[in-house]
Amino acid sequence: MRFKIDENLPEELASLFRGKGWDAFTVDEQQLAGTPDPPLERICRAEDRILVTYDRGFANIKRYQLQGSPGIIVFRLKQQDTEYRLGVAGRLITALRKREPRNELWIVRDTRIRIRSA
């Protein structure tokens, strides 16, 4: 799987994904910091990269169609510290080993992952 980690998540998340053998870049690494949401979503589609973000706007399936999407993963957590986010990411990685989010929106919460399909 291929991922693009948005600037609102810790850069260590890309390292976690790489450690599992996945291709992961941050928007900062690709000089995309500050890119508005619609162009960022189009770039992810063109690169066939799953967008991983904290930006709730990407959870709007009317604005960001799931059909033909490599997938969108949106974190919605109560705690904001890096250690906590990375701990929850460990559970996300377990879920990703079982299923790819292609054509899906995954909402990652503190104790569960909600999945919406196209």
C-alpha positions as CSV (number, residue, x, y, z in Angstrom):
1,M,0.0,0.0,0.0
2,R,1.0,3.6,-0.6
3,F,0.2,6.4,1.8
4,K,0.4,10.2,2.0
5,I,0.5,11.5,5.6
6,D,-1.0,15.0,6.0
7,E,0.8,17.7,7.8
8,N,-1.5,17.6,10.7
9,L,-0.3,14.1,11.8
10,P,3.1,13.3,13.3
11,E,5.9,12.5,10.8
12,E,6.6,9.4,12.8
13,L,3.5,7.9,11.3
14,A,5.2,7.7,7.9
15,S,8.1,5.9,9.6
16,L,5.7,3.4,11.3
17,F,4.1,2.6,7.9
18,R,7.6,2.2,6.2
19,G,8.6,-0.1,9.0
20,K,5.7,-2.4,7.9
21,G,7.0,-2.4,4.4
22,W,4.6,0.1,3.0
23,D,5.4,3.1,0.8
24,A,4.7,6.3,2.8
25,F,5.5,10.0,2.3
26,T,4.5,13.0,4.3
27,V,3.1,16.1,2.5
28,D,6.2,18.0,3.9
29,E,8.6,15.5,2.3
30,Q,6.9,16.2,-1.1
31,Q,6.8,20.0,-0.6
32,L,3.0,19.9,-0.4
33,A,2.5,21.6,3.0
34,G,-0.3,24.1,2.8
35,T,-1.8,22.6,-0.3
36,P,-5.6,23.2,-0.2
37,D,-7.8,20.1,0.4
38,P,-9.2,19.5,-3.1
39,P,-5.9,19.6,-4.9
40,L,-4.3,17.4,-2.2
41,E,-7.1,14.8,-2.8
42,R,-6.5,14.9,-6.5
43,I,-2.8,14.4,-6.1
44,C,-3.5,11.4,-3.8
45,R,-5.7,9.9,-6.5
46,A,-3.1,10.5,-9.3
47,E,-0.4,8.9,-7.2
48,D,-2.7,6.1,-6.0
49,R,-1.9,7.0,-2.4
50,I,-4.2,6.6,0.6
51,L,-4.6,10.0,2.3
52,V,-4.1,9.8,6.1
53,T,-5.2,13.0,7.8
54,Y,-6.6,14.7,10.9
55,D,-8.7,17.0,8.7
56,R,-12.4,16.3,9.2
57,G,-13.2,17.9,5.9
58,F,-12.0,14.8,4.1
59,A,-14.8,12.8,5.8
60,N,-17.3,14.7,3.7
61,I,-18.2,11.9,1.2
62,K,-20.3,14.3,-0.9
63,R,-17.3,16.5,-1.5
64,Y,-14.7,13.7,-1.7
65,Q,-16.2,10.8,-3.7
66,L,-15.0,7.4,-2.6
67,Q,-15.6,5.6,-5.9
68,G,-12.2,5.3,-7.6
69,S,-10.4,6.5,-4.5
70,P,-7.3,4.8,-3.1
71,G,-8.9,5.5,0.2
72,I,-9.1,8.2,2.9
73,I,-8.2,7.6,6.6
74,V,-9.3,10.4,9.0
75,F,-8.2,10.4,12.6
76,R,-10.8,11.7,15.1
77,L,-9.2,11.3,18.5
78,K,-9.9,12.9,21.9
79,Q,-6.2,13.1,22.8
80,Q,-3.8,15.1,20.5
81,D,-0.4,14.2,21.8
82,T,2.0,12.3,19.4
83,E,2.5,9.3,21.7
84,Y,-1.3,8.7,21.9
85,R,-1.8,9.2,18.1
86,L,1.0,6.7,17.4
87,G,-0.5,4.2,19.8
88,V,-3.8,4.4,18.0
89,A,-2.0,4.1,14.7
90,G,-0.7,0.7,15.9
91,R,-4.4,-0.5,15.9
92,L,-4.8,1.1,12.5
93,I,-1.9,-0.9,11.1
94,T,-3.4,-4.1,12.4
95,A,-6.6,-3.3,10.5
96,L,-4.7,-2.4,7.4
97,R,-3.0,-5.8,7.4
98,K,-6.5,-7.3,7.0
99,R,-8.1,-4.9,4.5
100,E,-7.2,-2.1,2.2
101,P,-9.3,1.1,2.3
102,R,-9.7,1.4,-1.5
103,N,-13.0,3.1,-2.3
104,E,-13.5,3.6,1.4
105,L,-13.4,6.2,4.1
106,W,-12.0,5.0,7.5
107,I,-12.7,7.1,10.5
108,V,-10.2,6.2,13.2
109,R,-11.5,6.8,16.7
110,D,-10.0,6.2,20.1
111,T,-11.2,2.6,20.4
112,R,-12.7,1.7,16.9
113,I,-12.5,2.3,13.2
114,R,-15.7,3.1,11.3
115,I,-15.6,2.2,7.6
116,R,-17.8,3.7,4.9
117,S,-17.7,2.2,1.4
118,A,-18.5,3.8,-1.9
